Amino acid sequence: MRHHLVLRVVSKILIPFIILYGLYVQFHGDFSPGGGFQAGVIVAAAIILYALIFGIERARQVFKPEVLLVFAPLGVMIFALVGYAALALGGNYLDYDWLVANDTAGQHIGIITVEFGVGLTVAAVMTLIFLAYAGRTRDIDDEDW
Amino acid sequence: MELLINVVLLGLLGITAIAILTTRHLFVATMLAGGYSLTSAALLVNLDAVDVAFTEAAVGAGISTVLMLGTLTLTRRREKVKKDFRWSPFLVVLATGALLVYGTVDMPAFGDPNAPALQHIVPEYIAGTRDDIQIPNIVTAVLASYRGYDTLGETAVIFTAGVGVLLLLGRRREEDEEAGTRRPERDA
């Protein structure tokens, strides 16, 4: 859909704000609705919009599948490692109280870290699934719609 | 006012569902399904479940619609017309629906503070979020801290789903063609 001027211009303006909103939902999840999962899908939606407008090949160059393939397990590992960190510091698995000296601060650090892990995995997996689907079809011609 | 909004949104959902059922054009059905998700998201906002509404809007209306469209490019645009009407599946659906509606009769009213689900451990979570965790969003506190195991499992499930899809579809068309494993394309 590269030659659709209106779509291209509008999405060019929108995509940075969608990603910014995703980051807001990610890191403000303690204070307002949202969290890692929501942030991940919002960021993935922005990437998918980019791929729809500017073509799959260009999206693959910007958001490299090889990098996403690292991010997807990395998110799960961050989550799991926070659990092990709590275990190593003397608490139960995923008991964030033990992460630092202050229980409440430990909870804050633990929550924001695991939410970041969730967001990373969700964004990477959703984008990878989309790219896998989109890789099966050639770019869609306008007549097809 | 809230009741009116709920009735209107629920009516819209019903109309969209019937439209999806009756249309034979799969592109139309996909777009209507996206609209259905967006209406559900509005309904969830009205029920104060903003977190769920977020997810519904982004996944239901956004990503899954795009994935369905991607699937549509690989298949036909029209559903095969089936003339014969079969009674047994219809009766099963009707009976299941009736049972589900019957089940809701026993459910506590929406937002009832005396509901059993709110009596068990919820007061502890609410007090704990206020005193121990000290963040305003109880949903995040429950998801990430009190139910951290569940969320870790869910993240692993998403990761596994991604791995599964990539194993099935991860190879790109060009690579398949180079390997000669892909059959020549049929024009639908």
Interface residues (C-beta under 8 A of the other chain):
Chain A: V25 G29 D30 F31 S32 P33 G34 G35 G36 F37 Q38 V41 I42 A44 A45 I48 L52 A72 P73 G75 V76 F79 A80 G83 Y93 L94 Y96 D97 D103 T104 Q107 H108 G110 I111 V114 E115 G117 V118 T121 V122 A124 V125 M126 L128 I129 F130 A132 Y133 A134 G135 R136 T137 R138 I140 D144 W145
Chain B: F27 V50 D51 F54 T55 A58 V59 G62 I63 V66 L67 G70 T71 T73 L74 D132 I133 Q134 I135 P136 N137 V139 T140 A141 L143 A144 S145 G148 Y149 T151 L152 E154 T155 A156 I158 F159 A161 G162 V165 L166 L169 G170 R171 R172 R173
